[in-house]
């Protein structure tokens, strides 16, 4: 018997890419680059650094924004 598991691939984005996707859904959003940086600095969203860039889990960001 063969079982298949599907792993959902995390949607990893830079801060600017995430902000662009949010603004596409809501052009009048109050979310800013600095607001997202503060969420990352407070470890509210899973992320890592690649050089000087922050790479964040976009789904975690959306969940955090929906909770507040």
Secondary structure, 3 states (H helix, E strand, C coil): CCCCCCCCCCCEEEHHHHHHHHHHHCCCCCCCHHHHHHHHHCCCCCEEEECCEEEEEHHHHHHHHHHC
